[in-house]
Amino acid sequence: MSQVIPISATPNQTLNVVLNNQNCQINLLARDGYVYLDLFVNNVNIIYGRKLTLTPVLSYLYLQSEFVGNLMIINDDGNTDINPDYTLFGVTQSLLYYTQADVA
C-alpha cells in the first residue's frame, strides 16, 4: 500500500519512518537549486546524495533488493516539468513510498 511521508517546506530535514517493516532514515538536503536524498535502512546506507527528479528514486533493480519498495517525489498539481523544490514540500509536492504491488 502506498504511503505519503510527511515532509515540510524546509531545505534540510531528516525523517525517521517505518516503511513496510523497514526502519528508514531519509535525509533531504537542498543545494544549488536541487534536492538530494540519502536513504538508510536499519542504519545501512542504501542511497547517498541522489539528486531528486519527479521519477522513482531507486532506478536500479539491485537497490530494490536492499530496500523493499521505492520512493518518489510527486507533484500534486500534475506539473511534471519542474524539479522537486523544497519550498513546495507539503504544499504541492509530496514524498511517496510505494511497493511494486502498488504499481501493478
N, C-alpha and C positions, 0 to 999 in steps of 0.2 A: 504494500500500500504506500503510495507516495505521501510525502510529509513535507510541509513547508517549515523551514528552520527560521525562526525569528532573527532578523538582522536589523541593525539600526543605521541611520544615516551618519555614521562616524567613520573617519578614514581608516582607523586601525582597531580591530576587535578580535578577541579570542572567544570562541564558542565551545562549550563542552556539552556534548549531546550524545545520547544513546540512539543509534540508528540500526535497526534490525539486530538487536542484541550485541552491537559493537560499540564499545566505549570510544568515542571520537573527540578529538580536539581539532577544530578548524580555525586557522588564523587567516584573517582577511586584512591585507595591507594595501593601502593606496599610495602609489608612487608615480610621478610624472604623467598623470592623466590616465593611468591604468590601475586595475585592482588585481592583486596577486593572491593566490591561495596556497596554504600549507595544510596538509591533512595527515594527522597521526591517528592510528588505530591501535588501541591498547599500548600506547606510548611508543609505537613503531612508526617511523616516518614513511608514508606511502607516496606523498607528493610534496615537493618543496618548490615554492616560487613559481607556480603555474599561473601564467597570465590568463585572466578570465576573458572569455567571449560569451556570446549567448549560445554556446554549444556545450555538450557534456564535458565534464572535467576529465574523466578517465576515458581517454580516447583509445587506449591500448588494452586489449583483452587480458594480457598478463597482469595488469594492475587490478583488473576486476576480480582476479582470483585472490588478491590480498585484501580487498575491500568489497564486500557483497553489496552491490548496488552502484549508484552513480550520483553525482551532484551536478546541478546546473543552475545558473542564474537565469531567471525568466523575467521578461518584461510584461507586466500585466496589461499594458495598453496595446500590446500587439506589435509594437515597433521593434523590428529585428535589425535595423540599420545602425544601431548605436552600440557602443561598448558598455559593459557594466560601469556604473557611475555610483560611487558610494553615497553621493548626495541624494540619490533616488532610492537607496535601500529602504525598504519598509514603506515606500511611497508608491512607486510603480514597478520596482524591481524586488524580486524575492529569491531566496535560495531554496531550491527544491532538492529533496532526496527522493530517489525512486529506485526500484529494482527492475530487472529485465521483465519480470512478470507484469509489472505495472504498464510497461510499454506494449506488451503483447495484446 
